[in-house]
Amino acid sequence: MNVNSMVISALTSLGFPVAANAYNGTDDEYIVFNYADERPALRADDMDLLDETTIQVHYFTRGNPQTNKKIIRRLLRTAGFTIQSTQEMYESDTKYFHVVVYAWIEGVIDD
């Protein structure tokens, strides 16, 4: 299961950069996501068949994050993810609002 391509595909319609693990650009609004946990969810005949994966989606903006926070959650749900929790904070050192969405998905192992 390639979660990276699923997340990028789900969120690119927002119109700002979406990157796995790190973003090195200069945009004032962007998303970075990472794997928080990945583990086998189903075994049969001594083989792992399904993985469950939890990701963290980090949305950074200098503006009000409320509208896009809701859109991000909706887009992830549409892509098959289950939202586990959402956190919002303001980083005074960078002057960014930082929203973290924890999302979970289960799928067939393809590695």
Order of alpha helices (4+ residues) and beta strands (2+ residues): alpha-beta-beta-beta-alpha-beta-beta
